[in-house]
Amino acid sequence: MRIIKLSAIVIAAFLFSSCASEEGNKATNKTAESSEVVKEVATKAKGQSAVAAAEGEDMNTLQLALSMDDFSTLCAAVGAAGVEDALVNAGPLTTFAPLNSAFDKLPEGTVANLVKPENKETLGMILKNHVAPANYPMKQLKKEAKKGRKLYMASGKYLVVENKAGKIFVGGTEVLQSVKVSNGWVHVIDDVLVPAED
């Protein structure tokens, strides 16, 4: 029940967020319109994803995302795709979590289109392209970049890891911050990692 309530709070906060600048207002309006559609189709938490963290226990990937307003679009998309339980698996998992601003960069109407029931599989594939079924703290990402390796993602695709002037980029987007969670790592990014066409 707690997760369901948190989801509602996150989506509500998302709908009423605003920016000071005109450019920010445009992005917010676009996101709010998409969120209306997301809210309608987002599934209620069930199974493992409905289990709340015990007091003093580290949050898992989904619980962390639900606790932060900056990930409200991601949480709504996860609900619409029905992949909540995948983010609470024991792992280890490494999740590259796009901020709300990352979704705002997509062409207008993209999010609203993706959350339609007929596009659930496509949305799920995009979200899986943000999760690596392995443990990649920042230290390990730097090693992977140095060796010129790619990360295998749950989507079945690979993402290039690069070190540019001491900053780590995965799939062409910079890792802005990293958070340790109970089932792995969450790396904050500001782009949506859409899988490349084969």
C-alpha positions, 0 to 999 in steps of 0.5 A: 500500500505504501508504494501505491501511495508513494506512486500517487504522490510522485505523479501528483507532484510531477503534474504540479511542478513548474519552472521559472523560465519560459523555456522551463515552463514549455518543458513542464507543460509538455511533461504534464500533458504526457503525465496525464496519459501516463497516470491513466495507464500506470499499473498499480504496484504488485508482487515484490515491488509492493514490499516497502523497505523496513526501517533502517534497511537500504532502499532498492532501485524502485524504492529510491526512484519513488522517493525522489520527485526528479524520477517521477516520469521514470516511475510512471513509465515503469508502472505503465510498462509493468516492469516494477518487479524487475527493479526490485530483484535481488540483483545485482543490478545497475540502473541508469536512471533518466531524470524527468528532464531527460524525458522532456528532451524527447520529441513532443508526444513521445511519452504519451504515445509510449505509455499507450497499451499497444506500445507496452512492449516497446516501452518495456524494451526502452526501460530494459535498455537502462538496466545492466544485470551486473554490479557496476559502481563508478570505480568499475565503470572507469575500469570498463571504459579504460579497457574499451568494453561495452555493457550488456543491458537487459534489453539484449543491447550493448552500451559503450562506456567512455571516460572523457576528461575524467567524466564517465559516459554510458551510451553517449550520456554522462553519469551525473551521480551514483547511489548505492542501493540494496540491489546494486547501483543507480546512476543518474543520467539526463538522456533516455537511452533508446535502443539502437535499431539492429 
